[in-house]
Amino acid sequence: ATLLNSLYARLAKQRKEYKPPPHSHWVDFVPARVRQAFEEAASAIPTRAHAKVKQPFERRLPLILYDRRKSRLLRNTRSQMHTALDKGETEKADTLKRAIACIHEIPLGEHIPNSWQEVMRSAE
């Protein structure tokens, strides 16, 4: 019973101070040394002609999900930019314009962050 109580207390605390999870993909949980060792072992495997070769630990999104996440992020960022312009917050609007430009530069099939702040952090 004490284990359940401590777990409930920890979950309640997390709900109060919600922050986006630092890792949003299973690849992020694999330690770098394990990933590197696995990639070296996979590169040692000989490839055959006309065979599809997958890269280990590649973080790719299906195109439908990519389009959906990108359009949602653009819509939310543009909405925040228009709100900032209406309030006269030009600095924030300029930051959001730069974020929109960074969102357009994300390669096809790559991971789309959940917020424009994450886009700006990854662009720096």
N, CA, C and O of each residue as an XYZ file, in Angstrom:
496
protein
N       0.825     -1.191      0.000
C       0.000      0.000      0.000
C       0.873      1.259      0.000
O       0.509      2.263     -0.613
N       2.005      1.213      0.674
C       2.865      2.399      0.709
C       3.473      2.672     -0.666
O       3.699      3.824     -1.036
N       3.734      1.603     -1.417
C       4.268      1.783     -2.761
C       3.254      2.509     -3.644
O       3.612      3.421     -4.390
N       1.997      2.104     -3.556
C       0.954      2.764     -4.340
C       0.773      4.215     -3.911
O       0.563      5.092     -4.749
N       0.855      4.465     -2.608
C       0.719      5.840     -2.116
C       1.860      6.721     -2.623
O       1.637      7.858     -3.039
N       3.083      6.187     -2.586
C       4.221      6.982     -3.054
C       4.126      7.216     -4.564
O       4.463      8.294     -5.051
N       3.664      6.197     -5.303
C       3.490      6.367     -6.739
C       2.420      7.412     -7.037
O       2.599      8.259     -7.912
N       1.317      7.349     -6.312
C       0.243      8.322     -6.507
C       0.731      9.734     -6.184
O       0.404     10.685     -6.894
N       1.511      9.869     -5.113
C       2.035     11.187     -4.738
C       2.966     11.729     -5.826
O       2.930     12.917     -6.147
N       3.800     10.848     -6.390
C       4.722     11.280     -7.440
C       3.955     11.710     -8.697
O       4.293     12.718     -9.317
N       2.925     10.946     -9.069
C       2.124     11.311    -10.241
C       1.374     12.619    -10.019
O       1.266     13.441    -10.928
N       0.853     12.809     -8.798
C       0.144     14.053     -8.495
C       1.095     15.241     -8.580
O       0.723     16.306     -9.074
N       2.324     15.056     -8.098
C       3.319     16.128     -8.162
C       3.666     16.455     -9.618
O       3.804     17.623     -9.978
N       3.805     15.415    -10.456
C       4.110     15.636    -11.867
C       2.980     16.373    -12.571
O       3.224     17.217    -13.433
N       1.731     16.053    -12.200
C       0.592     16.725    -12.818
C       0.579     18.209    -12.479
O       0.216     19.041    -13.311
N       0.981     18.540    -11.242
C       0.973     19.945    -10.818
C       2.020     20.757    -11.570
O       1.754     21.883    -11.990
N       3.188     20.196    -11.736
C       4.278     20.925    -12.402
C       4.573     20.278    -13.758
O       5.678     19.788    -13.991
N       3.581     20.281    -14.645
C       3.729     19.619    -15.940
C       4.755     20.337    -16.801
O       4.716     21.554    -16.977
N       5.669     19.543    -17.328
C       6.637     20.014    -18.312
C       6.628     18.982    -19.437
O       6.437     17.794    -19.175
N       6.827     19.403    -20.663
C       6.864     18.418    -21.743
C       7.979     17.406    -21.491
O       9.043     17.778    -20.994
N       7.761     16.160    -21.817
C       8.798     15.157    -21.567
C      10.057     15.462    -22.372
O       9.966     15.867    -23.531
N      11.235     15.270    -21.767
C      12.462     15.571    -22.491
C      12.692     14.613    -23.657
O      13.392     14.954    -24.610
N      12.110     13.423    -23.587
C      12.257     12.433    -24.655
C      10.873     12.076    -25.168
O       9.994     11.706    -24.389
N      10.682     12.184    -26.452
C       9.374     11.850    -26.997
C       9.456     10.705    -28.001
O       8.496     10.455    -28.729
N      10.583     10.010    -28.049
C      10.743      8.895    -28.973
C      11.586      7.825    -28.294
O      12.465      8.148    -27.495
N      11.330      6.565    -28.597
C      12.027      5.483    -27.914
C      13.524      5.518    -28.169
O      14.294      5.057    -27.327
N      13.960      6.049    -29.301
C      15.382      6.117    -29.627
C      16.134      6.971    -28.604
O      17.304      6.712    -28.322
N      15.471      7.979    -28.051
C      16.123      8.870    -27.098
C      16.479      8.167    -25.793
O      17.344      8.641    -25.057
N      15.829      7.049    -25.496
C      16.090      6.344    -24.253
C      17.255      5.364    -24.364
O      17.701      4.830    -23.349
N      17.754      5.118    -25.563
C      18.875      4.204    -25.754
C      20.166      4.959    -25.456
O      20.411      6.011    -26.047
N      21.003      4.439    -24.543
C      22.259      5.131    -24.231
C      23.157      5.242    -25.465
O      23.110      4.400    -26.361
N      23.965      6.287    -25.490
C      24.812      6.564    -26.658
C      25.807      5.435    -26.906
O      26.069      5.091    -28.059
N      26.364      4.853    -25.845
C      27.354      3.783    -26.029
C      26.718      2.539    -26.643
O      27.340      1.861    -27.461
N      25.478      2.237    -26.250
C      24.769      1.086    -26.817
C      24.437      1.356    -28.278
O      24.599      0.487    -29.135
N      23.973      2.564    -28.547
C      23.624      2.944    -29.919
C      24.849      2.863    -30.823
O      24.774      2.342    -31.936
N      25.984      3.384    -30.339
C      27.202      3.388    -31.146
C      27.688      1.962    -31.408
O      28.078      1.635    -32.529
N      27.667      1.113    -30.379
C      28.098     -0.275    -30.555
C      27.191     -1.007    -31.544
O      27.666     -1.775    -32.381
N      25.900     -0.766    -31.442
C      24.954     -1.422    -32.348
C      25.146     -0.941    -33.776
O      25.088     -1.741    -34.710
N      25.376      0.362    -33.962
C      25.580      0.898    -35.309
C      26.858      0.357    -35.933
O      26.897      0.096    -37.136
N      27.913      0.184    -35.121
C      29.157     -0.387    -35.640
C      28.946     -1.835    -36.063
O      29.427     -2.257    -37.115
N      28.222     -2.596    -35.238
C      27.956     -3.993    -35.576
C      27.078     -4.097    -36.822
O      27.280     -4.983    -37.652
N      26.113     -3.203    -36.951
C      25.224     -3.237    -38.113
C      25.960     -2.837    -39.387
O      25.657     -3.346    -40.466
N      26.922     -1.931    -39.268
C      27.666     -1.512    -40.465
C      28.624     -2.606    -40.939
O      29.044     -2.598    -42.096
N      28.973     -3.544    -40.057
C      29.866     -4.638    -40.437
C      29.140     -5.723    -41.230
O      29.790     -6.568    -41.845
N      27.823     -5.718    -41.228
C      27.050     -6.717    -41.965
C      27.145     -6.392    -43.455
O      26.849     -5.269    -43.861
N      27.556     -7.363    -44.274
C      27.661     -7.080    -45.710
C      26.275     -6.887    -46.336
O      25.310     -7.550    -45.958
N      26.202     -5.973    -47.289
C      24.922     -5.708    -47.954
C      24.904     -6.393    -49.315
O      25.939     -6.574    -49.956
N      23.696     -6.770    -49.737
C      23.532     -7.389    -51.048
C      23.027     -6.338    -52.034
O      22.467     -5.317    -51.635
N      23.227     -6.591    -53.287
C      22.758     -5.670    -54.321
C      21.237     -5.625    -54.322
O      20.581     -6.656    -54.180
N      20.687     -4.452    -54.479
C      19.240     -4.210    -54.553
C      18.513     -4.547    -53.257
O      17.293     -4.714    -53.260
N      19.237     -4.648    -52.162
C      18.594     -4.939    -50.876
C      18.356     -3.630    -50.130
O      19.179     -2.716    -50.168
N      17.235     -3.562    -49.466
C      16.919     -2.368    -48.681
C      17.711     -2.430    -47.374
O      17.640     -3.418    -46.644
N      18.453     -1.386    -47.091
C      19.270     -1.335    -45.877
C      18.687     -0.279    -44.952
O      18.590      0.894    -45.312
N      18.303     -0.704    -43.768
C      17.758      0.245    -42.795
C      18.860      0.706    -41.856
O      19.731     -0.073    -41.470
N      18.813      1.971    -41.497
C      19.750      2.522    -40.534
C      19.221      2.259    -39.128
O      18.055      2.543    -38.854
N      20.046      1.724    -38.233
C      19.551      1.490    -36.870
C      19.332      2.807    -36.124
O      20.084      3.766    -36.299
N      18.313      2.837    -35.308
C      17.967      3.977    -34.453
C      17.649      5.237    -35.251
O      17.871      6.349    -34.772
N      17.140      5.069    -36.446
C      16.769      6.228    -37.248
C      15.404      6.726    -36.787
O      14.471      5.945    -36.603
N      15.308      8.002    -36.608
C      14.077      8.612    -36.102
C      13.316      9.210    -37.281
O      13.610     10.323    -37.717
N      12.342      8.469    -37.791
C      11.583      8.904    -38.960
C      10.096      8.876    -38.649
O       9.624      8.035    -37.883
N       9.367      9.799    -39.250
C       7.909      9.844    -39.116
C       7.272      9.433    -40.438
O       7.786      9.782    -41.500
N       6.163      8.697    -40.393
C       5.413      8.476    -41.634
C       4.946      9.825    -42.188
O       4.688     10.755    -41.423
N       4.837      9.931    -43.502
C       4.533     11.223    -44.126
C       3.190     11.792    -43.676
O       3.051     13.008    -43.546
N       2.209     10.937    -43.440
C       0.900     11.428    -42.985
C       1.040     12.083    -41.611
O       0.509     13.167    -41.370
N       1.767     11.405    -40.711
C       1.987     11.969    -39.372
C       2.828     13.232    -39.449
O       2.569     14.203    -38.738
N       3.842     13.216    -40.321
C       4.701     14.391    -40.495
C       3.868     15.598    -40.919
O       3.990     16.677    -40.340
N       3.015     15.411    -41.939
C       2.175     16.516    -42.421
C       1.219     17.004    -41.339
O       1.031     18.207    -41.161
N       0.618     16.060    -40.619
C      -0.346     16.428    -39.575
C       0.330     17.225    -38.459
O      -0.182     18.260    -38.031
N       1.488     16.736    -37.988
C       2.183     17.427    -36.893
C       2.717     18.790    -37.343
O       2.662     19.762    -36.590
N       3.233     18.856    -38.576
C       3.783     20.123    -39.066
C       2.681     21.159    -39.240
O       2.856     22.317    -38.863
N       1.541     20.753    -39.811
C       0.452     21.715    -40.002
C      -0.121     22.168    -38.662
O      -0.481     23.335    -38.509
N      -0.210     21.258    -37.690
C      -0.700     21.634    -36.357
C       0.250     22.626    -35.697
O      -0.189     23.614    -35.107
N       1.558     22.362    -35.797
C       2.547     23.261    -35.199
C       2.530     24.627    -35.888
O       2.611     25.657    -35.220
N       2.427     24.640    -37.207
C       2.360     25.916    -37.930
C       1.101     26.695    -37.567
O       1.156     27.907    -37.359
N      -0.033     26.001    -37.490
C      -1.295     26.667    -37.150
C      -1.218     27.295    -35.757
O      -1.627     28.441    -35.569
N      -0.696     26.548    -34.784
C      -0.591     27.080    -33.420
C       0.393     28.243    -33.342
O       0.138     29.232    -32.654
N       1.513     28.124    -34.043
C       2.521     29.185    -34.009
C       1.998     30.453    -34.677
O       2.210     31.556    -34.172
N       1.317     30.298    -35.809
C       0.738     31.476    -36.476
C      -0.325     32.137    -35.606
O      -0.417     33.363    -35.552
N      -1.124     31.321    -34.927
C      -2.153     31.858    -34.034
C      -1.514     32.679    -32.914
O      -1.984     33.770    -32.591
N      -0.436     32.146    -32.323
C       0.255     32.882    -31.264
C       0.894     34.154    -31.814
O       0.935     35.176    -31.128
N       1.397     34.095    -33.058
C       2.005     35.278    -33.656
C       0.959     36.375    -33.880
O       1.219     37.545    -33.600
N      -0.215     36.001    -34.381
C      -1.272     36.994    -34.594
C      -1.741     37.590    -33.265
O      -2.033     38.783    -33.187
N      -1.810     36.765    -32.230
C      -2.182     37.267    -30.905
C      -1.137     38.257    -30.400
O      -1.480     39.301    -29.846
N       0.148     37.922    -30.594
C       1.221     38.821    -30.160
C       1.179     40.136    -30.936
O       1.409     41.202    -30.365
N       0.887     40.063    -32.237
C       0.793     41.292    -33.036
C      -0.384     42.146    -32.589
O      -0.277     43.372    -32.538
N      -1.511     41.509    -32.262
C      -2.676     42.257    -31.786
C      -2.392     42.960    -30.465
O      -2.892     44.057    -30.217
N      -1.578     42.316    -29.611
C      -1.245     42.913    -28.314
C      -0.098     43.913    -28.424
O       0.206     44.613    -27.457
N       0.541     43.987    -29.589
C       1.641     44.926    -29.782
C       2.978     44.402    -29.295
O       3.902     45.187    -29.083
N       3.104     43.109    -29.115
C       4.360     42.496    -28.658
C       5.203     42.148    -29.888
O       5.176     41.018    -30.377
N       5.947     43.135    -30.373
C       6.683     42.943    -31.626
C       7.859     41.982    -31.476
O       8.169     41.240    -32.408
N       8.523     41.985    -30.309
C       9.664     41.084    -30.116
C       9.220     39.632    -30.186
O       9.858     38.807    -30.841
N       8.121     39.328    -29.506
C       7.613     37.957    -29.524
C       7.156     37.581    -30.928
O       7.362     36.449    -31.365
N       6.536     38.523    -31.637
C       6.086     38.251    -33.007
C       7.273     37.959    -33.923
O       7.193     37.078    -34.779
N       8.378     38.697    -33.747
C       9.571     38.439    -34.552
C      10.151     37.061    -34.247
O      10.581     36.346    -35.152
N      10.159     36.695    -32.968
C      10.638     35.369    -32.577
C       9.775     34.285    -33.212
O      10.287     33.277    -33.698
N       8.470     34.497    -33.203
C       7.562     33.518    -33.791
C       7.728     33.442    -35.309
O       7.574     32.368    -35.890
N       8.037     34.562    -35.958
C       8.305     34.534    -37.404
C       9.546     33.699    -37.697
O       9.569     32.928    -38.656
N      10.588     33.857    -36.860
C      11.795     33.038    -37.028
C      11.476     31.566    -36.789
O      12.006     30.692    -37.476
N      10.606     31.292    -35.812
C      10.218     29.905    -35.530
C       9.477     29.300    -36.720
O       9.696     28.137    -37.060
N       8.606     30.080    -37.350
C       7.875     29.589    -38.525
C       8.851     29.278    -39.661
O       8.694     28.280    -40.365
N       9.858     30.134    -39.834
C      10.870     29.872    -40.864
C      11.629     28.581    -40.555
O      11.919     27.797    -41.459
N      11.950     28.359    -39.273
C      12.641     27.127    -38.878
C      11.757     25.901    -39.092
O      12.249     24.840    -39.474
N      10.461     26.043    -38.847
C       9.534     24.920    -39.045
C       9.497     24.531    -40.518
O       9.449     23.346    -40.848
N       9.520     25.529    -41.407
C       9.500     25.235    -42.842
C      10.784     24.545    -43.299
O      10.785     23.871    -44.328
N      11.879     24.705    -42.545
C      13.162     24.109    -42.927
C      13.336     22.681    -42.427
O      14.339     22.047    -42.755
N      12.397     22.151    -41.646
C      12.520     20.780    -41.134
C      12.419     19.813    -42.312
O      11.451     19.865    -43.071
N      13.411     18.927    -42.472
C      13.396     17.999    -43.613
C      12.204     17.042    -43.568
O      11.659     16.755    -42.502
N      11.819     16.566    -44.725
C      10.677     15.670    -44.872
C      10.910     14.371    -44.095
O      11.943     13.723    -44.261
N       9.964     13.999    -43.263
C      10.047     12.755    -42.503
C      10.789     12.860    -41.188
O      10.818     11.894    -40.426
N      11.390     14.004    -40.898
C      12.105     14.170    -39.632
C      11.128     14.436    -38.494
O       9.953     14.728    -38.718
N      11.634     14.331    -37.276
C      10.814     14.547    -36.083
C      10.343     15.998    -36.018
O      11.126     16.924    -36.228
N       9.054     16.184    -35.725
C       8.472     17.518    -35.540
C       8.272     17.729    -34.045
O       7.528     16.973    -33.422
N       8.915     18.735    -33.448
C       8.728     18.993    -32.019
C       7.290     19.391    -31.694
O       6.503     19.707    -32.587
N       6.961     19.370    -30.402
C       5.603     19.680    -29.965
C       5.323     21.173    -29.901
O       4.165     21.581    -29.986
N       6.353     21.994    -29.752
C       6.121     23.431    -29.607
C       7.186     24.210    -30.377
O       8.244     23.683    -30.721
N       6.871     25.487    -30.639
C       7.817     26.317    -31.379
C       9.075     26.585    -30.556
O      10.139     26.829    -31.126
N       8.971     26.546    -29.214
C      10.155     26.757    -28.378
C      11.180     25.644    -28.609
O      12.383     25.900    -28.664
N      10.694     24.406    -28.744
C      11.598     23.290    -29.010
C      12.249     23.432    -30.384
O      13.410     23.063    -30.564
N      11.511     23.959    -31.342
C      12.067     24.183    -32.681
C      13.206     25.190    -32.595
O      14.259     24.998    -33.202
N      12.992     26.263    -31.839
C      14.022     27.292    -31.710
C      15.247     26.752    -30.970
O      16.380     27.086    -31.318
N      15.022     25.914    -29.942
C      16.148     25.332    -29.208
C      16.973     24.427    -30.110
O      18.203     24.444    -30.049
N      16.308     23.639    -30.944
C      17.044     22.719    -31.816
C      17.726     23.462    -32.965
O      18.712     22.969    -33.513
N      17.220     24.631    -33.337
C      17.820     25.404    -34.428
C      19.091     26.117    -33.983
O      19.948     26.427    -34.811
N      19.221     26.377    -32.693
C      20.390     27.123    -32.194
C      21.618     26.272    -32.127
O      22.680     26.751    -31.729
